[in-house]
Amino acid sequence: MPINNEEKITTVDAEQFKEMMFASLHWLKEQKSFIDSLNVFPVPDGDTGTNMYLTFKEAVFNLEDNNAKSVSDLAAALSKGALMGARGNSGVILSQLIRGFAQALKNKKRMKARDFANALKKASEVAYHGVLKPVEGTILTVSREAAEKAASEVESVQDLVELLEITIEAAEESLEHTPELLAALKEAEVVDAGGQGYLTILEGMLKGLKGEKIEYQAAAVEGKTKKRAEIAADIKFTYCTQILIEIDTRKNNLERMIDKLRRDMQSYGDSIMVVGSDDIIKIHIHTNHPGVLLEYGLKKGKVFDIKIDNMRKQNQEKVKLENEANFDHSQFHTDKNKDISEDQNEDQAEAKADIDEEESRNDNQTAAEITIDKNIGIISVANGEGIVNILKELGVDYVIKGGQSMNPSTNDFAEVVERMNTDQIIILPNNKNIISAAKQVSELSQKDIAIIETRSIPQAVTALMSFDDQASPAELKEIMEAEIKYVKTLEITQAVKDSKVNGLEIKKDNYIGLKNDDILVSNETKKDTVINLLNKVAEDEELVTIYYGEGIDEAEAEEIRDIMEENFDFDEIEIYPGGQPLYPFIISLE
C-alpha cells in the first residue's frame, strides 16, 4: 500500500515488506540491460543483470500468493525462492545475501530500522562466507560497506526511509570506488556489474517504501504465440502443484520421509521434485489430481504455501495476451500481482518448451524418472546438437540446455537430480558461471552429489574419458579434476562491444580468441584469430579437436584444419560438428 511520504516510517509490516520487494523486482527488471552492459569482458555472456533479475524474480514469486503476516515468514520465503532460482555467480551471491537477510529477520513480525541494518550486516557476512575466495571491488564490497554505513547510523536514525537513503548513498560511493580495487574494471572504465545490481535492489526497496510508482513497458515478444499454443496441446498433466509440509522431526526421520515421498509420488504425475531442510519438505509435481497430493501431505504433517496452477489455462491466457497489440503493463502498485503472474506464465511456457525439446533428445524418457543402467548418474550442461550427442556418447545421462548467456538455475539441476533413479550423481557444469548454481544442489538434496568443476566442453570430454562407474562421486571428482588440468580450451567468438582488456583494444564485432576464458587476441577474421591465438598458446600438444558451431559448415572447419596443418606440428587434428551458438569454434589442445 502506498505510504504517506510526509510521515516517518519507523516500522515495516508484512504488506509493506512485500511492496518493497515487488518494487525492487520491477526496478531491477528496468535496469538489467544496463547492468549487463557493465560486464568487463566483451564476450557474449554479459548477463550479470539478467541472472540477478531471474534469481530475484524466483524469490519474489514466493511472495506473490503468500499471506504470511510477519516479515520473518516473508523473508524466509524470499530466501527459499532465491536459493532455488539462483543463476550464475551473481545470482548465487544474491541468493546468499538474501539468505543472510532472512536469517537476521527471523522471529520478527515487523522490521524496524535496527532490524534492517542488522539484516544488511548478516546478508554481507553470509555472502562473504559463501564465496571460496572473496574478491574486493565486487558486489561483496558494495554490500559490506553499505551495511557498515547503515549500522553506524542506525543509533540516530529510526526512519527507514532516511536510513535507506543513507545506505544507498554509501552503496553508490562504494560502487564508484570498485575500479580502484579491481584493475580489470579500471581498464574497461566501468563499475562492478554485481555491485550495480545490489544498488538497484536497494533503490527499488526505497521506491516501494515511499510508494513511488514504477512505469515500464514490457518488451515485445515475437514468434512465440504459435509455440505456446503447441506447448499447451502437449501438456500431459494439467496442474503444476507445489506444497510445503512441516513435519515433526521428533517422530519422523527427514531423509527417510523424503525418500518415501519420492517413491509414492511417481504414480501421480511427472516433473517431481521432493527436497527438504530442517523440518520442512517441499513437493513439486505436475499432476491431474492435485487433491491427492494435499490429502497425502495432511497425513504427513502441516501443509502450507499451497500452489496449484492450471498450466493449460496459463498458456492459453499467455497466447491471448501476446495477440493483443500494444499491450501496456500497469504500474506495479495498481496491478503488481498481474505483472508478476504474467512474467511467471512466460517463464513456465519457455521452460516447458525447453523440457519438451530436451526430453525428445533423452530417448523419450518420461519426466517422472530418468532411468540409468549404472551406479552413478551423470548430468551435464551444453547447448548445440552436436555437443549434446558427443556428451551422451561419452556416458552423460541427461544434458541440461545451457551455457553462455543461458545459465541454468539451482532448481534446474535439483529437478533433474531428484528424477534420477540413483542416489549417486556427478554434475559437469562446463562453464565457470554455472558452477556455483550447481554446487547449491547439495543443500537441496539428500543424494550423494559431486560437482566436477569443468569450465568448458573440452574439459567435460576429457573428464568423461576417465569415468569409472565403480568409483564414488567424491573419488571421481578427484580423478576427473586432475585430468582436466592437462587440456587447453580455446574459443573464438565475436566482441559484443568496444572494450580494452589485457592491454588489447577490442572493437565491437571483431573476433576475439580466448584461452581458458582469458582474452588473448583480437582480429577482423576468424582465420587470423585462430592462427594468432595458436601462435600464443600452442606448445608440445599432440591432439587438436575442433568443434565448429552454429552457422559454420564443414568446409570452413576443414579450411581451419588445413591452416593448422600448414603452420603447426600437431600429430592429429579432429573435426566435429558442435552446433554451439555464439562460438564459431571451440578448440581443444591436449
N, C-alpha and C positions, 0 to 999 in steps of 0.2 A: 504494500500500500504506500502511496506517496506520502512523504513526510514534510511537515512544515519546516522550511529551512531556517526560519527565524528562531526556532526553539533549539536549545541544546539537546543533543541526543546522548544520554549517558548510559542507556541500556538498549540492547537489540534483542527482540524476541524472535521466535522461530519464523514467523511470517516475514519479518524484516530481513532476517538472515537469508531466507530464500530469495528475496528481492535482490540482495547484494550479489548472490551467486548467479542468478539469471542475468543480471546486468553485466557482470564480468564475462559471462559466456558470450553475450552478444557483442560486447566491445572487443573481445578477443577475436571474434569472427570478422569484425570490421578491419582489424589491424593485422590479421595473419599474413596477408600477402606482403605487407611492408616488413613484417618480422622475417619472413622467408628471404626477402631481398638483402637482409643484413648478413647472411651466411658468408663467411670469408671466402671459401673456395668457389670458383665458377663452374663446378661440375653440376650436373642436373640432379642434385639431391638436396637442394637448399630448402629443407622442409621443416625447420625448427618451429616456425609459427603454425604450420599445418598440424604437426604432431602434437604440439601443446594444445591446440584447439580441439583436436579429435579426442585427446585424453580428457580434457576438461569437460567436453560435451558428454562423454560417458559418465563422468562424475555427476554432472548436473541432471542428467536423465534420471538418476536415482532419487532426485528430489521432486520430480515432476508430479507424481501422484502420492507423494509421501505426506501423510497427515500428522507426522510427529509434532508434538507441542514443545519440544525442547531443542535448543541449539545443539546440545550434545548429540542427540539422536540424528539430527540432520547432518552434522559434521561427520559422524560415523558412516552414514550412508554415502556421503560425498567421497569419503576415503575409499570405501569398498568399490565404488564405481570407477574411481581413478586408478586403483590397483588393477582392476580387470581390463580397463580400456587403455592402459599405458602403451604408447607407441614411440619408438625411437628413444635415444638417450635423453632428449629434452623432456619427452613425455614421462619417462620413468622418474627422472629427477622431480618433475612436477608432482607426480603421484606420491613421492616420498615427502615433499613439502606439505602436501595436503594431509598425509598420514600423521605427521607431527602436529600439524594444526589441530586435527581432530583429537589427538591424544590429550592435548592441553585443555581442550574444552569438555573433556569427559565429566559427566555429572553436573554440567552447567545448564540450567533451564534457560537462562538469558546470558548474553555476553556484554560485559562491561568493558570499559577502556583497558583496565588492567588485564582482563581475560584476553583481550585481543592482542595486547603487547606480549603476554606470555605465550600465546599461540604462535605468533610470528617467531619468537625465540626458539620454541620447541620445533617448529617446522624447519628452521635452518639447521638445528642440531641433527635432526633425523636425516635430512638430506645429505649433510656432510658425512654422516656415519654410513650412509648407503652407497657412497662412492669410494671405490678402492683407493684411488689416488686423486684426491680433490685438487682441482686447479683453480688458482685465483684469477680474477678477471672474467669470471663466468657468472651464471645465474646464482651460483653458490655465494659469491662475494656480494652481489647485489642484495640477496635475501638476508644475509648476515648483517650487513651494515644498515639496512633498513630496519631490521629487528632491533639492533643495538640503539638506534635513534629513538624508536618507539619506547623502548624500555627506559631510556634516560629521561624522557619527557612525561611519562605516564603519572608520575607523582604530582605534577602540577596541572596536568591536562586530563580532565574526565570526559570531555566532549569527544565522542567518537569521530565526528566529522573533522574536528580540528586535529585529532591525533592521526587520522588517515591522511590529511593534507600534509602534516609534518613528515609522516612516513614516506609518502610519495615523493616529497621534495628530497628526502635522503636517498631514496632509490634512484632518482634522476641523477643526483650528484655522483652516486656510486657508479651508475651506468656510464656516465661521461668519462669516468676515470678508468674504465676497463681497458682501453687501448694502451694505457701506460703500464698495465700489468701483463698484457699478452702482446708479444711482438707481432703476431700474425694479424691481430686486429688493427694495430697501428699501421702496418704496411698496407693493409687493404682500406684503411681510412674508414672504418666502421666501428660501431659499438657492438657489444656481445648480443647476439640474437636472443639467447635464452633469458638474459637479463632484461631485455626489452619486453619479452613475453611476461615476465614476472611483474614488471612495472605496469603493463597493460591490465593485468588482472587486478592489481591494487586500484588502478584508476576506475575500472568497472565497478569495483566494490563501492567506491566513493559515489559514483553516479547513482547506483542503486540506493544507497543510504540517503542521498539527498533528493531522491525522487525524480531525477532527471530522465528525460526520455531519450532513447537511442533510436534514431531513424536509420534504417538500412534497406537496401533494395536487393532482393535475392538475385543471384546470378542466374542467367538463363540456362536452362538445361535442355540441350537439343539432342534429338536422336535417341531418346531413352523411352519414349512413351510406348512404342511397339514392344521393346524389350520387356518392359514392366508387365504388359498385358500377357506376354508369353510366360513370364515368371509366375503370374497369378494362376494361369492354367495348369502349370506344372506342380503346384503346391499339393503335396500328398496329405499332409497333416495341417489342419486349418488353424489351430490355436497355438501361438507361442506363449507358453505358460512358465511362469517363474515364481517360486515361493522361497521364503526363508523359514527354517524351523529352529526354534530354540529348544534344545534337549537338556535333560537333567543328566549331567556327566557323572553324577554320583551313582546313577543306576545304569548308565549306558556308556559303552566304550565308543568314542567318536569314530575312530578308524574302522572298527568293525561295522558300525551302523552305516557309514559311508559306503563301504564295500557291499553291504546288503542292499542298500538303496539303489546302487548302480545296477545290480543284478535284477532287482524287482522292476525297475523302470524299463528294461529292454523290451517288454512286450506291449508297452503303451504308446510308443512313438519313436521319433528319431531326434537327432541333434541333442543328445542327452549329455548333460554335464552335472556332476554331483561333486561339490567341493565343501570343505569345512574349515573352521578356525575357532578355537576356544569351545564355546557351546552352541555355535551357530552352524547350520548346514544350509547350503544354497542348492536348490534343484532347478535346472532349466531343461525344458523338453518341448518339442513340437509334437502335439498330440491332437486327436479328435475328441478326447474325453478329459478335459481339464478337471472335472469334478472328481474323478478317480484320484488324481494327484492330491487334491485338497483333503479328501477323506483319509487318504494314506498318511498325509502329513499330520493331521489331527490325532491320529493314533500314536504318532511318534513323539509329539511334543506340542509346543505352542507355535501356531502358524501366523506369520505376519509378512508385510511387504509383498502382497499377492499381486501379480501382474498377469493378465490374460489378454492377449492381443489377437484379434482376428486378422491373420495375415492376408487372406484373400481380400477382405474389405479394405485393409490398408493399401494394398496395391491398386485396387480399383479407384480409391479416392485419389491416390497419387497420380494415376493416369488422367483422371478428370482435371486435377489441378494443373497439370502440365499442358493440358489442351486449352486452358484459359489464357488468352492473350493479355500481356502486360499485367500479370498478377502482381499486386502490391502488398507486401507484408505490412501489417500494422505495427505500430510502435510497441515495444515489448511490454510496457506496463499495462496496455489495454488488452493484449492478446498473447501473452508470453507462452501460455501452455500450447496454443495452436502452433506458434512458431517452433517450439521445441518438438512437438509431435511430428510436424512436417519434416524437420531435419531427421528425426528418427525413422520415419517411414522411408525416406530416400536412402538412408544408410542400410536399412534392413533389405530393401529391394536390391541394392547393389551387392550387398553381402550374399544374398540368396543367389544372385546371378553368378557370383564367383564360386559359391559352393556347388551349384549345378555343373558349372564348367569343370571344376576340379574333380568332382566325383565321376564325371564321364571319363576322366583320364585315369581314374583309380579303379579300373576293372569293374565298374558298375557296382561297387560295394555300397550297401545301404549306409545312411548316416548314423544308424543305431550302433554300429560296431565296425571297426576296422580290423579285419581278421588277418593275422600274420601266422606264418608257419615256422617261426623260430623263437628263440628265447627273448631276444632284445629287439624292440621296435625302433625304427629309425625314421625321424621326422626331419625334413629339410625345407629350406626356403629358396625359391627360384622363380624366374619369370622367363618364358621362352620355351616353346615346344621342344626344341632340340635339347636344351639343357635339362628340362624335366625328364625326357626319355633317357638321357645318359645317366642321370642320378638314379632312376628306377632300375636300370640295367645293372647298376652297381649295388643294388640292395635296399634303396630307400623305399619305405612302405607308404609314406604319404608326403606329398610336396605341397606346402602352403604357398599360394601365389603371393609373391612379394619381392622386394629388393629396393634398388634405388628409387627414391621418390614415392615408394609404396611400402611402408613399414608395417608388418603385422602387429597386432596388439597382443598383450599378455593373454587376453581372453581367446584370441585366435589359436594360440598354442595350447591353452588349457583345454579347450573343447576337443581338439584332436587327441591330446594325451588321454583324456577320460574315455574316449571312444575306442581306444586300442585295447585288444584283448590280451594285454600283457602288463605286468607291473614293472618291467624294466625297459627303459627308453633312453635313447640318446637323441639330442637335437643339434642339428648343424645350421646355424643362422645364416652363414655365408655373407655377412655384411656387418661392419663394425657398429652400425647404428641400430641393429636388431638384437644384438647380443644381450643387452640389458633387459629388454622386454622378455626374452626367452628365459633369462635367469629367474625372473619373478614367478615363473610357473611352479618352482619348488615350494613356494609359500602357499600355493593353492591346491596342491595335490599331495596325496599320501604315497604316490608311486616313487620308485627309485629312478630319478632322472639325472642325467649328466648332460651339461651343455658343453659341446665341443666348440671352442671359440674360433670357428672358421670365419674369415673375413672376406672370402671370395669363393667363386665356383672352383677355380683350380685347387684351392686348399681343400674344398669338400671332396673333390675327386681323389686327391692324394690320401686324405683321411680314410675314405671308404675302402681304398685298396688294402688297408691294414685292419679291416674289421674282423673280429673274432667273436663268434656267437657264444663261445664258452666263457668269455671273459665277463666281468661285471661292468656296469656302466662306468664306475669310477676307474677301473683298470683301462677301459677303452679310452677314457678321457686322457689319461697319461700317455698311452701308446700313440693315439692319433695326434695329440698336440705336439708330441715330439717329432712326428713325421712331417707335419705341415711347415715346420721351420725351414725345410730344405727346398721349398717351392717358391719361386718368384712369380707374382701376379702382375702382368702388365695390362693396362686398359687404355683404349683410345676412345675419346668422346669429344663432344663439341662444347666450347665455353658458352655459358648462358648469359654472361655479362662481361664487360671490361673489368679487368682486375690486375692487381700486382701481387704475385705470390712467389716466395723464394727468389726474389730479385727478377722474376720473369714478368715482362709486360705482356699481358694477355688481352687480346681483342675478342669481343663477342663474335661467336660463330666460327672462330678459328678452332682447329683441332688441338687437343692437349693430350699428352701422354703421361700416365701415372704408373709408378712402381709401388706396389703395396700401399696404395692410397696417397702417395706423395706425388705432387705435380712436378715433373722434371723438364718437360719440353713443350713447346707450342709452335705449330706451323700452320700454313694455309691448307695443306693437303694431308690426307690420311697416310699416303705412302711416305712422305717426308717425316711425318710424326713417328711412324713405326721405326724407320731407319735411325733417326736421331735418338730415339729412346733406347733402341738396342745398342747403339754405339756407347751409350752412357752406362748401361747396366749389364750387358752380356759379358760373361766371364768364361768359365770352362763347362757350361751346361751342355748336355748331350741331346736331351729330348725337348722339342718345342711342340706345343699343342695350340692350334689356333681355333677359337670358337667364333664364327662370324655371325653377326647379329641381324636384326630386322632391317630390311632394305638393302642388304648386301647379298649378291649372288655368288655362286660357287666360283665363277670365272674370276671375279675380283679377289676372292680369297686365294685362289691359286696364283694370281699375279703377285700378291704379297708374299706367298711362299717362295716363288721364284726369285724375288728380290732378296729374300733371306738367304737362299741357297747361293746366290751370287756373291753376297757380301760377308757371310759368316760361315764358320766351320762347324755347324751343328751336325750330329750324326743322323738325326731323324726329325722330320717335320710332319706332323699330322694335322689334318683339317677336319673340323666337324661343324655342321650347321647348328648354331645355338638358338637363333631366333630371339635373342635377348634384345629388349628395347634400349634406346639411349646410347648404347655402347657398340659401335660397329665391329670392334674387335676386342676380345679378351684373349690374352696370350699367356700361356703357362711355360715357364722355363724350369727345367729340372736337370 
